Amino acid sequence: MNIVILDAYTTNPGDLNWDGLKKLGKVTMYDRTSEEQVISRAKGADILISNKVVFDRKTLLELPDLKCICVLATGYNNVDVEFAKEQNISVSNVVGYSTDSVAQHVFALILALTNRVETHSLDVDKGSWENAKDWTYQLFPLIDLNGKTLGIYGFGKIGQRVGEIGKSFGMKIISAHKHPQRDKKEWVEFVTENELFLRSDFLTLHASLNASNEFFVNETTLGLMKKTAFLINTGRGGLINEKDLKETLENNKIAGAGLDVLSTEPPKNGNILIGTKNCLITPHQAWGSFQSRKQLIEETTLNVKAFIDGKPRNVVNLL
C-alpha cells in the first residue's frame, strides 16, 4: 500500500514515531502541505492520512487511486464524506484520544483565571515580594471553585470528563445537551440553554460546531451571564461571536474568558480578541498532550491496518 501523510508535524513534532505505520506499506511523510501541493503529493496514494488538509469534491476527483482517508482527529469536516462515499473512498477518524488532555486544559484555563499563578509569579520575579510591606499579597482576589456552578455546553466524552473533575472540586454541574436521557448522571442537572448562561459561574463549551450553533455565544447569550462569570472554549472558535465577546469583556459584563480556539487558526492577520482585557488565549493546544498524540498515532495505525485487512474501523461514511 502507498501511504502518504500530508501534515505530520502537529501530531508528531519529533518526540514520537510512525514505526507501526511503516510496517503496513510504503510511507511518504510531509510535515506540512499547502493547498497548492495537495494534488501532486497525494497523487498515486492508496491511503491518505491528514489532520487539516481539505479533501473537497474537486480534490478527490484528481485522486483516482485513492481508497481510504484516515483523519488524524475526531472532526472530519475537512473531508467531503458524501462525495468520498460516492467515489468508494472510506473515511475513518479517531475518537476519545484527547479526552483527558482537553479536560485538563479546561481546568488549566479556569485556574489561570482564578488563581493567577503566572501573574503572581512574574510579579515576584520583578521584585514585588521583596519590596512588599507584608509577608503575603494578592494582585487579584483569589476565587474558590468549591460551591461554584460549572455549566457545560455539550455533554459528550470530554464534557463528562470535565464534569467529573469539576465535581471533585466541589462544583455544582449543569449542562445543556442534546441527549440528556442517554448521558444522564446523578451529579449533573440538565437545563435549557438560557438557564446555562444565567446560572453558570464557569461556562465551558464542548459541542461540535454546526450550522445550528454557530455564534452560539453572542451579545444576547453573553448578556444573560453573571458579571462574575467566566467563559471557557476548547471546542471550536466558531461557537463564539468574537466581536460580541470582545465588547462584553471590555465593558466588564463578565469576569473573563479562557480560549484555546479562534475563528481562524493560525490568526495570521491578527484577531480582535488577542490582547483583550481578561482574556487568556492558548494556541489550540488542549488536545495535544504527549499521551494524546501517541494514542492518536496508534489508533490511526489501527485504522490503516483494519482497512488493509478488509475490515475498516471508525468509518464515518459507511460504504
C-alpha positions in Angstrom: 0.0 0.0 0.0 1.2 3.5 -0.8 0.5 5.6 2.3 1.0 9.4 2.4 0.9 11.6 5.5 0.3 15.2 4.4 0.6 17.1 7.7 2.5 15.0 10.1 4.2 17.7 12.2 1.4 18.8 14.6 0.8 15.2 15.6 4.5 14.3 15.8 7.0 17.1 16.0 9.7 14.7 16.7 9.0 13.2 20.1 7.1 10.1 18.7 7.5 7.7 15.8 5.5 6.2 13.0 7.2 2.8 13.1 3.9 0.8 13.4 2.6 2.5 10.3 5.7 1.9 8.3 5.2 -1.8 8.7 2.0 -1.6 6.7 3.3 -0.2 3.5 5.4 2.4 1.8 5.0 5.6 3.8 5.8 9.1 2.5 5.6 11.8 5.1 5.3 15.6 4.8 5.4 17.9 7.9 3.0 20.4 6.1 1.2 20.6 2.8 -0.1 23.7 1.3 -3.3 23.8 -0.8 -1.3 24.1 -4.0 0.8 21.0 -3.1 -2.0 18.6 -2.2 -2.7 17.0 -5.6 1.0 16.5 -6.5 1.8 14.9 -3.2 -1.4 12.8 -2.9 -1.4 11.5 -6.5 -0.9 7.8 -6.5 -1.6 7.2 -2.9 -3.9 4.4 -1.8 -4.3 5.8 1.7 -4.0 9.4 2.8 -3.5 10.5 6.4 -4.1 14.1 7.4 -5.5 16.3 10.1 -6.5 19.6 8.5 -5.8 19.2 4.7 -9.1 19.8 2.8 -10.4 17.0 0.6 -13.3 18.5 -1.3 -15.0 17.2 -4.4 -12.6 18.9 -6.8 -9.5 17.5 -5.0 -11.0 13.9 -4.7 -11.7 13.9 -8.5 -8.0 14.4 -9.0 -7.1 11.3 -7.0 -8.4 8.2 -8.9 -6.2 5.8 -7.0 -7.3 6.9 -3.5 -9.1 4.2 -1.5 -9.0 5.5 2.1 -8.6 8.7 4.1 -7.6 8.5 7.7 -8.2 11.7 9.6 -5.8 12.4 12.4 -8.6 13.9 14.5 -12.1 13.4 15.7 -13.6 16.1 13.5 -13.7 15.4 9.7 -15.4 18.5 8.3 -12.3 18.9 6.1 -13.5 15.9 4.0 -16.5 15.8 1.7 -17.5 12.5 3.2 -20.6 12.1 1.0 -18.7 12.5 -2.2 -15.9 10.3 -0.9 -18.6 7.6 -0.4 -19.8 8.1 -4.0 -16.1 7.5 -5.1 -15.9 4.4 -2.9 -13.3 6.1 -0.6 -13.5 5.0 3.0 -13.1 7.8 5.6 -12.1 7.0 9.2 -11.4 9.2 12.2 -10.2 8.8 15.8 -12.4 9.4 18.8 -11.6 9.8 22.5 -7.9 10.1 22.2 -7.7 13.6 23.7 -10.5 13.5 26.4 -8.2 13.7 29.4 -5.8 16.2 27.7 -8.7 18.6 26.8 -10.4 18.3 30.2 -7.1 19.1 31.9 -6.6 22.2 29.8 -10.1 23.4 30.6 -9.0 23.5 34.3 -5.6 24.9 33.4 -7.5 27.9 31.9 -10.0 28.0 34.8 -7.2 28.0 37.4 -5.2 30.6 35.4 -8.2 32.9 35.6 -9.0 32.3 39.3 -5.6 31.7 41.0 -3.5 33.9 38.6 -0.4 31.8 39.3 1.7 33.1 36.4 0.7 36.7 37.0 1.8 36.5 40.6 5.0 34.5 39.7 6.0 37.2 37.2 5.3 39.9 39.8 7.6 38.1 42.2 10.3 37.9 39.5 10.0 41.7 39.2 10.9 42.0 42.9 7.5 43.0 44.2 7.5 40.4 47.0 11.0 41.5 48.2 9.7 45.1 48.5 6.3 44.2 50.0 5.3 45.5 53.4 3.7 42.2 54.4 4.6 38.5 54.1 1.8 38.0 51.6 -0.1 39.9 49.0 -2.6 39.4 46.1 -2.8 41.3 42.9 -6.3 40.0 42.4 -8.8 38.3 44.7 -8.4 34.5 44.5 -11.6 32.5 43.8 -12.6 29.2 45.3 -14.2 26.7 42.8 -15.9 24.8 45.6 -19.6 25.7 45.5 -19.5 27.4 42.2 -21.7 26.3 39.3 -19.9 24.7 36.3 -22.0 24.9 33.1 -21.1 22.5 30.3 -22.4 23.0 26.7 -22.2 19.6 25.1 -22.0 16.6 27.4 -20.1 14.0 25.4 -17.0 12.3 26.5 -15.0 15.5 27.0 -17.9 17.3 28.7 -18.5 14.4 31.0 -14.8 14.2 32.0 -14.8 18.0 32.7 -17.9 17.5 34.8 -16.2 14.7 36.8 -13.2 17.0 37.5 -15.4 19.9 38.4 -17.4 17.6 40.8 -14.1 16.7 42.6 -13.5 20.5 43.2 -16.9 20.6 44.8 -18.6 22.4 41.9 -22.3 22.1 41.0 -22.6 20.7 37.5 -25.2 21.7 35.0 -25.4 21.1 31.2 -27.3 21.9 28.1 -27.1 18.7 26.0 -29.0 17.1 23.1 -29.1 13.7 24.7 -29.9 14.1 28.4 -31.5 10.6 28.8 -28.7 8.8 27.1 -25.9 10.6 29.1 -27.6 11.2 32.5 -25.5 11.1 35.6 -26.7 11.5 39.2 -24.4 14.5 39.6 -25.4 16.6 36.6 -28.6 18.7 36.1 -29.7 19.2 32.6 -31.0 22.7 31.9 -32.1 24.8 29.0 -29.5 26.9 27.0 -30.8 30.1 28.6 -30.5 28.6 32.1 -27.0 27.5 31.3 -25.9 31.1 30.6 -27.9 32.5 33.6 -26.7 30.1 36.2 -23.1 29.3 35.3 -20.2 30.7 37.2 -17.9 29.0 34.7 -19.3 28.1 31.2 -17.3 25.7 29.1 -18.0 24.8 25.5 -17.8 21.2 24.3 -20.3 20.8 21.5 -19.2 20.2 17.9 -19.7 23.2 15.6 -22.5 23.1 13.0 -24.9 25.5 11.2 -27.4 25.5 14.1 -24.9 26.6 16.8 -22.5 28.9 15.0 -22.1 32.0 17.1 -24.0 30.3 20.0 -22.2 32.7 22.3 -23.2 36.2 21.2 -24.4 39.5 22.5 -27.7 38.1 23.6 -26.5 35.0 25.4 -23.5 36.8 26.9 -25.9 39.3 28.3 -27.5 36.6 30.3 -24.3 35.8 32.2 -23.3 37.0 35.6 -20.8 39.8 35.8 -18.6 37.4 37.9 -18.8 34.5 35.4 -16.0 33.1 33.2 -16.3 31.7 29.7 -14.0 28.8 28.6 -13.8 27.5 25.0 -11.6 24.5 24.0 -14.1 23.4 21.3 -14.4 25.4 18.1 -13.8 29.1 17.6 -17.0 29.5 15.5 -19.1 28.8 18.6 -18.4 32.4 19.7 -19.1 35.7 18.0 -15.7 37.2 18.8 -16.7 40.8 18.3 -19.5 40.4 20.9 -17.2 38.7 23.3 -14.6 41.5 23.0 -17.2 44.1 23.7 -18.5 42.1 26.7 -15.0 41.8 28.2 -14.0 45.4 27.6 -17.2 46.6 29.3 -16.7 44.2 32.3 -20.0 42.4 31.6 -18.4 39.1 32.5 -15.2 38.5 34.6 -13.1 36.8 31.9 -12.5 34.3 29.2 -10.1 31.4 28.6 -9.9 30.4 24.9 -7.9 27.6 23.2 -9.5 28.1 19.8 -10.2 31.1 17.5 -12.3 31.6 14.4 -9.3 31.4 12.1 -6.2 29.4 13.0 -3.5 30.5 13.0 -4.6 34.1 13.3 -2.1 35.3 10.7 -3.9 38.6 10.3 -4.4 39.0 14.0 -7.6 38.5 15.9 -9.7 41.1 17.8 -9.6 39.0 21.0 -5.8 38.9 21.2 -4.7 41.4 23.9 -8.3 41.9 25.1 -8.6 42.6 28.8 -9.2 39.5 31.0 -8.9 37.2 28.0 -6.4 34.3 28.0 -5.6 32.6 24.7 -3.6 29.5 24.1 -2.7 28.2 20.6 -5.2 25.3 20.1 -3.0 23.0 22.3 -5.6 21.4 24.6 -5.7 18.2 22.5 -2.0 17.8 22.2 -0.5 16.1 25.3 2.2 13.6 24.6 -0.1 10.8 25.7 -2.9 12.0 23.4 -0.7 12.3 20.4 0.8 8.9 21.0 -2.7 7.4 21.2 -3.8 9.3 18.0 -0.9 7.7 16.1 -1.6 4.3 17.5 -5.4 4.5 16.7 -4.7 5.8 13.2 -2.3 2.9 12.6 -5.0 0.5 13.6 -7.4 2.3 11.2 -5.0 1.8 8.4 -4.3 -1.8 9.2 -8.1 -2.6 9.5 -8.7 -1.1 6.1 -5.8 -3.1 4.5 -7.3 -6.2 6.2 -10.7 -5.5 4.6 -12.3 -4.7 8.0 -12.4 -0.9 8.1 -13.0 0.6 11.6 -14.1 4.0 12.8 -15.7 4.7 9.3 -17.7 7.9 9.2 -19.1 7.4 5.7 -20.2 3.8 5.8 -19.8 2.4 2.3 
